[in-house]
Amino acid sequence: MALNIEQQFRELIKKAEQILITFRKDYTGDALSAGLALARFLTGLNKKYVLAADGFKTASQFSFLPNVQSVASSLENLRHFLIEVKLDGKEVSEFFYDVNEEKMMIYLLPEKGNFKPEDVLARHTNYRFDLIITLDTPDLESLGRIYTAEPEFFFQTTIINIDHNLNNENYGQLNLIDPNKSSVSEMVYDLINNWQRSLVDPDLATIILAGMIHKTQSFRLPNLAPKTLEIVSDLIGLGADREKIVTNFYRTKKMSTIKLWGRALARLQFDSSLKLSWAAVPHSDFVKTGADQNDLKGLTEEMILNNPETEIFVLFYESVAGKIYCNLHAKNLDAKWLMNNFNAEGTKEKVFFELPNKTLAEAEIEVVGEVRKKMMGS
């Protein structure tokens, strides 16, 4: 009898020798929590794994999550470089090597006879990971350099693709896509709970609940399924620390962050016909508030989630070097399509890009004009 999708998931995990867990470069709290939860679960199964995301840096609001410091910011050494020497019955009496700044020299001395250059073969071994699990990642390009630095690795390795968004490109050999779930963290809860519930300790329960809370803005999103709330209750019963999560997510904004957001929203502009909002932050705002670019994180999500009149929000900001950057977040629209003339990176929900040789005013005119052109022409 054919295995169902959860059974296939378990079999792939059981057979894997080394697993890569990864998620999109512009990660969400849901993606990070799901990754940490899955990593902790694999530890309980005594499986070897690496958890990595391109350029990963821990945002302050996530610093409380157990083992968040274990997330690697790049993926190195995917394959061993193997040097084979045909012995043809010879025994090696001496072996040593020497390394300088430019090269390694390997010395072999057989007991009898000589080695010839044609006895030596150099090649790469197979990839050290035999299974990839992607989380909350609509397409492989969203992984950034984790994917683009070695795309062949992804084409040659089995991928389990876990997401709750219908815009996912189903690029995995096993695609677990469920738009009826609140979050990827909820999906990971189901996979763990239905397999080895005994491995869900208070830390693991806290990680999963954190992802669900962050994705749903503390369950403020409409149309939450009753099952989601049942899972929340179960996680709290298993020891999840809801108070710690809420404190770190919603009660720890610095005064400098609040001041910066206030300045940004004071410049908010709105096109009601397109449900388009945008705001610009000059470098002087960072200076006056004592904030930095990291303090802007979360502003676009807040505008999209908490303002029903806004379906597209564009945030422009100026760096200390005078460079202009743009973040665009879209709801029910393809952000990549909207900004495909700007070499934007990101996902269909959210993209970011630089606007070289532009002032803030010029950037606003160009980007907002492009959005209007796309929307009016669609």
C-alpha positions as CSV (number, residue, x, y, z in Angstrom):
1,M,0.0,0.0,0.0
2,A,1.3,3.5,-0.9
3,L,2.6,5.6,2.0
4,N,0.8,8.8,2.9
5,I,2.7,12.1,2.9
6,E,3.6,11.9,6.6
7,Q,4.8,8.4,6.3
8,Q,7.0,9.4,3.3
9,F,8.4,12.3,5.5
10,R,9.3,9.8,8.2
11,E,10.9,7.4,5.9
12,L,13.1,10.1,4.3
13,I,14.2,11.3,7.7
14,K,15.0,7.7,8.9
15,K,17.1,6.9,5.8
16,A,19.1,10.2,5.7
17,E,22.6,10.3,7.0
18,Q,23.0,14.1,7.1
19,I,20.2,16.6,6.7
20,L,20.3,20.3,5.7
21,I,17.5,22.4,7.2
22,T,17.2,25.8,5.5
23,F,14.8,28.7,4.9
24,R,14.6,31.8,2.8
25,K,17.1,34.6,3.2
26,D,14.5,37.2,4.3
27,Y,13.4,34.9,7.0
28,T,10.2,35.2,9.1
29,G,9.8,34.3,12.7
30,D,7.8,31.4,11.6
31,A,10.5,30.0,9.3
32,L,13.2,30.5,12.1
33,S,11.0,28.8,14.7
34,A,10.1,25.9,12.5
35,G,13.7,25.4,11.6
36,L,14.8,25.4,15.3
37,A,11.9,23.1,16.2
38,L,12.8,20.6,13.5
39,A,16.5,20.8,14.5
40,R,15.7,20.0,18.1
41,F,13.4,17.2,17.1
42,L,16.2,15.7,14.9
43,T,18.6,15.9,17.8
44,G,16.1,13.7,19.7
45,L,16.1,11.2,16.9
46,N,19.9,11.2,16.9
47,K,20.1,12.5,13.4
48,K,23.0,14.6,12.1
49,Y,21.9,18.0,10.6
50,V,23.0,21.5,9.8
51,L,20.6,24.5,10.1
52,A,21.6,27.4,7.9
53,A,20.2,30.5,6.1
54,D,22.0,32.9,3.8
55,G,23.4,35.8,5.8
56,F,21.5,34.9,8.9
57,K,21.7,37.3,11.8
58,T,19.5,36.9,14.9
59,A,17.1,39.8,15.2
60,S,16.9,40.9,18.9
61,Q,13.3,39.8,19.3
62,F,14.3,36.2,18.5
63,S,17.4,36.0,20.7
64,F,15.4,34.2,23.5
65,L,14.7,31.2,21.3
66,P,16.7,28.1,22.4
67,N,19.7,27.3,20.3
68,V,19.1,30.2,17.9
69,Q,22.9,30.8,18.0
70,S,23.3,27.4,16.1
71,V,21.9,28.8,12.9
72,A,24.8,29.1,10.3
73,S,24.9,32.2,8.0
74,S,26.4,30.3,5.1
75,L,26.9,26.7,3.8
76,E,30.5,25.7,3.4
77,N,32.3,22.5,2.4
78,L,29.5,20.7,0.7
79,R,31.8,18.1,-0.7
80,H,35.2,16.6,0.3
81,F,38.0,16.8,-2.2
82,L,39.4,13.3,-2.6
83,I,42.9,12.4,-3.8
84,E,43.2,8.7,-4.7
85,V,46.4,6.9,-5.2
86,K,46.5,3.4,-6.8
87,L,48.7,1.2,-4.7
88,D,48.8,-1.9,-7.0
89,G,50.1,-4.0,-4.2
90,K,52.6,-1.5,-3.0
91,E,52.9,-0.7,0.7
92,V,53.4,2.8,1.9
93,S,56.4,3.1,4.2
94,E,56.2,6.9,4.7
95,F,53.3,9.4,4.5
96,F,53.4,13.1,5.5
97,Y,52.3,16.5,4.2
98,D,53.3,20.1,4.3
99,V,51.2,23.2,4.0
100,N,52.2,26.8,3.2
101,E,50.2,29.8,2.2
102,E,49.8,28.7,-1.4
103,K,49.6,24.9,-1.5
104,M,49.6,21.6,0.3
105,M,52.3,19.0,-0.6
106,I,51.7,15.3,0.1
107,Y,54.6,13.0,0.3
108,L,54.3,9.2,-0.2
109,L,57.1,6.7,-0.1
110,P,56.4,3.1,-1.1
111,E,58.5,0.3,0.4
112,K,59.3,-0.9,-3.1
113,G,59.1,0.7,-6.6
114,N,57.7,4.1,-7.4
115,F,54.4,5.9,-7.7
116,K,53.7,7.4,-11.1
117,P,51.6,10.6,-11.8
118,E,49.0,8.5,-13.6
119,D,48.5,6.6,-10.3
120,V,46.9,9.7,-8.8
121,L,43.3,10.7,-9.3
122,A,41.7,13.8,-7.8
123,R,37.9,14.3,-7.6
124,H,35.1,15.6,-5.5
125,T,33.1,13.1,-3.4
126,N,29.3,13.1,-3.2
127,Y,27.6,15.9,-1.4
128,R,27.8,15.5,2.4
129,F,24.0,16.1,2.8
130,D,21.6,13.5,1.4
131,L,18.4,15.3,2.4
132,I,17.3,18.9,2.3
133,I,14.3,20.3,4.2
134,T,13.2,23.8,3.2
135,L,10.7,25.8,5.4
136,D,8.5,28.7,4.5
137,T,10.4,29.1,1.2
138,P,8.2,29.6,-2.0
139,D,11.0,29.0,-4.5
140,L,14.7,28.0,-4.4
141,E,15.9,31.4,-5.4
142,S,14.5,32.8,-2.1
143,L,17.3,30.8,-0.4
144,G,19.9,33.3,-1.7
145,R,23.5,32.0,-1.9
146,I,22.5,28.8,-0.1
147,Y,21.0,27.9,-3.4
148,T,22.8,30.1,-6.0
149,A,26.3,29.2,-4.9
150,E,25.7,25.4,-5.6
151,P,22.4,24.9,-7.5
152,E,23.6,21.4,-8.7
153,F,23.5,20.3,-5.0
154,F,19.7,21.0,-4.9
155,F,19.1,19.3,-8.2
156,Q,20.9,16.1,-7.1
157,T,19.6,15.9,-3.5
158,T,16.1,15.0,-2.3
159,I,14.1,18.0,-1.0
160,I,11.3,18.0,1.5
161,N,9.5,21.3,0.9
162,I,7.2,22.4,3.8
163,D,5.1,25.5,3.4
164,H,1.6,26.8,4.0
165,N,1.4,29.2,1.1
166,L,-0.3,28.3,-2.1
167,N,2.2,30.4,-4.1
168,N,4.9,27.8,-3.4
169,E,6.4,26.4,-6.6
170,N,6.3,22.7,-5.4
171,Y,10.0,22.2,-6.2
172,G,10.6,19.4,-3.8
173,Q,10.5,15.6,-4.3
174,L,8.1,15.7,-1.3
175,N,5.9,18.8,-1.0
176,L,4.0,19.3,2.2
177,I,1.9,22.4,1.3
178,D,-1.2,23.1,3.4
179,P,-2.8,26.6,3.1
180,N,-5.3,25.6,5.8
181,K,-2.5,25.8,8.5
182,S,-1.8,29.1,10.3
183,S,2.0,28.7,9.8
184,V,4.8,26.4,9.0
185,S,5.4,26.0,12.7
186,E,1.9,24.5,13.1
187,M,2.8,22.1,10.3
188,V,6.0,21.1,12.0
189,Y,4.0,20.5,15.2
190,D,1.7,18.1,13.4
191,L,4.7,16.2,11.9
192,I,6.4,15.9,15.3
193,N,3.2,15.3,17.4
194,N,2.0,12.5,15.1
195,W,5.4,10.8,15.1
196,Q,7.2,11.2,18.4
197,R,5.2,13.3,20.8
198,S,7.4,12.3,23.7
199,L,10.2,14.4,22.3
200,V,8.2,17.7,22.7
201,D,9.8,19.2,25.8
202,P,9.0,22.7,27.1
203,D,11.8,24.3,25.0
204,L,10.5,22.6,21.8
205,A,6.9,23.6,22.7
206,T,8.0,27.2,23.2
207,I,9.8,27.4,19.9
208,I,6.7,26.1,18.0
209,L,4.4,28.4,19.8
210,A,6.7,31.4,19.1
211,G,6.5,30.7,15.4
212,M,2.7,30.4,15.5
213,I,2.3,33.6,17.5
214,H,4.7,35.6,15.3
215,K,3.1,34.4,12.0
216,T,-0.4,35.2,13.2
217,Q,0.4,38.4,15.0
218,S,-0.7,36.8,18.3
219,F,-3.7,35.2,16.6
220,R,-5.1,38.4,15.2
221,L,-5.4,37.1,11.7
222,P,-8.9,36.3,10.4
223,N,-10.2,32.8,9.7
224,L,-8.0,31.0,12.2
225,A,-9.1,27.4,12.4
226,P,-10.3,26.0,15.8
227,K,-7.6,23.3,15.4
228,T,-5.0,26.0,15.6
229,L,-6.2,27.2,19.0
230,E,-6.4,23.6,20.2
231,I,-2.7,23.2,19.3
232,V,-1.9,26.4,21.2
233,S,-3.6,25.0,24.3
234,D,-1.7,21.7,23.9
235,L,1.7,23.5,23.6
236,I,1.0,25.5,26.7
237,G,0.1,22.3,28.5
238,L,3.4,20.8,27.3
239,G,5.3,23.7,28.9
240,A,5.5,26.4,26.3
241,D,6.4,29.8,27.9
242,R,3.8,32.1,26.3
243,E,4.7,35.0,28.6
244,K,8.3,34.9,27.5
245,I,7.3,34.9,23.8
246,V,4.8,37.8,24.1
247,T,7.3,39.8,26.2
248,N,10.1,39.4,23.5
249,F,7.8,40.0,20.5
250,Y,5.6,42.8,21.7
251,R,6.9,44.4,24.9
252,T,10.6,45.0,24.1
253,K,10.6,47.7,21.4
254,K,13.3,50.3,22.2
255,M,12.3,53.9,22.5
256,S,14.6,54.6,19.5
257,T,12.6,52.1,17.4
258,I,9.3,53.7,18.4
259,K,10.5,57.2,17.6
260,L,11.8,55.9,14.2
261,W,8.5,54.3,13.3
262,G,6.7,57.4,14.4
263,R,8.8,59.5,12.0
264,A,8.3,57.1,9.1
265,L,4.5,56.9,9.6
266,A,4.3,60.7,9.9
267,R,5.3,60.7,6.2
268,L,2.9,58.0,5.2
269,Q,1.2,58.5,1.8
270,F,-1.7,56.6,0.5
271,D,-3.3,55.8,-2.8
272,S,-6.8,54.5,-1.9
273,S,-7.6,53.4,-5.5
274,L,-4.7,50.9,-5.5
275,K,-4.6,50.3,-1.7
276,L,-1.0,51.4,-1.9
277,S,0.8,53.0,1.0
278,W,4.4,54.2,1.2
279,A,6.8,56.0,3.5
280,A,10.4,57.3,3.3
281,V,13.0,57.5,6.0
282,P,16.0,59.8,5.4
283,H,19.3,59.2,7.1
284,S,18.7,62.2,9.4
285,D,15.8,60.2,11.1
286,F,18.3,57.5,12.2
287,V,20.6,60.2,13.6
288,K,17.8,62.0,15.4
289,T,16.3,58.9,16.9
290,G,19.5,57.0,17.7
291,A,18.0,54.0,15.7
292,D,19.5,52.0,12.8
293,Q,18.2,50.1,9.8
294,N,17.5,47.0,11.9
295,D,14.9,49.0,13.8
296,L,12.8,49.2,10.6
297,K,12.2,45.4,10.7
298,G,8.6,44.6,11.3
299,L,7.2,47.9,10.1
300,T,6.1,46.6,6.7
301,E,4.5,43.6,8.2
302,E,2.6,45.8,10.7
303,M,1.3,47.9,7.9
304,I,0.1,45.0,5.9
305,L,-1.4,43.0,8.7
306,N,-3.0,45.8,10.7
307,N,-4.2,48.1,8.0
308,P,-7.0,46.5,5.9
309,E,-6.9,49.5,3.5
310,T,-3.3,48.6,2.5
311,E,-2.4,45.7,0.2
312,I,0.9,47.1,-0.9
313,F,3.3,48.9,1.4
314,V,6.6,50.4,0.2
315,L,9.3,51.6,2.6
316,F,12.2,53.7,1.4
317,Y,15.2,54.5,3.5
318,E,18.6,56.1,3.2
319,S,21.8,54.6,4.5
320,V,24.7,56.4,6.2
321,A,26.5,56.2,2.8
322,G,23.6,57.9,1.1
323,K,22.4,54.8,-0.7
324,I,18.7,54.4,-1.1
325,Y,17.0,51.0,-0.4
326,C,13.5,49.8,-0.8
327,N,11.3,47.1,0.9
328,L,8.0,46.3,-0.7
329,H,5.5,44.0,1.0
330,A,2.4,42.8,-0.9
331,K,-0.8,41.0,0.2
332,N,-2.6,38.9,-2.4
333,L,-0.2,40.2,-5.1
334,D,3.1,39.1,-6.5
335,A,5.8,41.4,-5.2
336,K,8.4,40.0,-7.5
337,W,6.3,40.7,-10.5
338,L,5.6,44.3,-9.3
339,M,9.3,45.0,-8.9
340,N,10.8,42.8,-11.7
341,N,12.4,45.9,-13.3
342,F,14.6,46.6,-10.2
343,N,16.5,43.3,-9.8
344,A,14.6,42.8,-6.5
345,E,15.4,39.9,-4.2
346,G,12.9,38.1,-2.0
347,T,9.6,36.3,-2.4
348,K,6.2,36.8,-3.9
349,E,5.2,38.4,-0.6
350,K,8.2,40.7,0.1
351,V,11.1,42.0,-1.9
352,F,14.0,44.4,-1.2
353,F,16.5,46.2,-3.5
354,E,18.8,49.1,-3.9
355,L,18.2,52.1,-6.1
356,P,21.7,53.4,-7.1
357,N,22.3,57.0,-7.9
358,K,18.9,58.1,-6.7
359,T,17.6,60.5,-4.1
360,L,14.8,59.5,-1.8
361,A,12.4,61.7,-3.8
362,E,13.5,60.2,-7.1
363,A,13.2,56.7,-5.7
364,E,9.6,57.3,-4.5
365,I,8.6,58.7,-7.9
366,E,10.2,55.8,-9.8
367,V,9.0,52.9,-7.6
368,V,5.5,54.2,-6.9
369,G,5.1,55.0,-10.6
370,E,6.1,51.5,-11.5
371,V,3.6,50.0,-9.1
372,R,0.9,52.2,-10.5
373,K,1.8,51.3,-14.0
374,K,1.7,47.5,-13.2
375,M,-1.6,47.8,-11.3
376,M,-3.4,50.0,-13.8
377,G,-2.3,47.8,-16.7
378,S,-3.3,44.5,-15.0
